[in-house]
Amino acid sequence: MAPTKGFFSVLQFCPDLDRGECANVGVVLAVPKLHFLSVRLAEDNEGPKQRFGKEAFDDARLSLAKRAIAGRIREEGPAWTEAEHLVLFGKKEGNNILLSAPRTILVENAEADLEELFQRLVHVDPKQRRRPRKPDLRTVFEEKLLGVPLQRDLKVEVPEFGTMDVPYAYQNGALNLVRPEGFPVDPSSATDRASELAVKGHLIFKHSVDTDQPKKLIIVGGFDESIPDDVKRRIAFVLREHDARLVPEDQIDAFVDEVRREAHA
């Protein structure tokens, strides 16, 4: 098929219109002669998060705004016959999602060209979020703590959060709940996960401290070798300040010795 003239515009999120800084969140392609009009939105808001920080805007509200403007484009767009119609549409929107000035494009395969525009102009790879495996406590504890009084496979109530699975616990004046956790590679995600665990650790302690069996959460943390030491220190600090504790996996041998010395029935 011979190339056909069309036009496209990028949907841009601008949290502060006075500053005029934007992040691309979608693209619209119109090819009037082919009666083609389509909008491709980013499925998440990773682009704005990486550009402005996740605290700079309301994630749910942005997602709703994206879907709303896409719906209006799909409703009005079939009547557009030239780029000026897209310009007029953009001028009447008046919110934090803007439309870039339309650009002409020669289209051979409209769907494929739209996808190419999206990948080139909008798509942002998420920061790495894979987690290292959880430390294998079973192998370490079962082999090295034979005869030590351990409790196994507990389900601990966390007020307002439901239950938490805890594979091991031991008494030393408090019931220490030992749970493995593989922290995300991305430092920000790792810190967020630590904050979630800290809240749960604090609630477990707070609601048990005046009982005959106070409980404390101990997280045995697995970290990718790329995680900086200052991030580990931050995670340890956050947990400690919330009545919990971090034991990095590379310190597990010393922790096992501590359990052997202190655990009692």
Helices and strands as residue ranges (DSSP letters): E 4-13, E 23-31, G 32-34, E 36-41, H 46-52, G 54-56, H 59-76, G 77-79, H 83-93, E 97-99, E 103-107, H 110-121, H 137-144, E 151-158, E 162-171, E 175-182, H 187-206, E 215-222, H 229-241, E 244-248, G 249-251, H 252-262
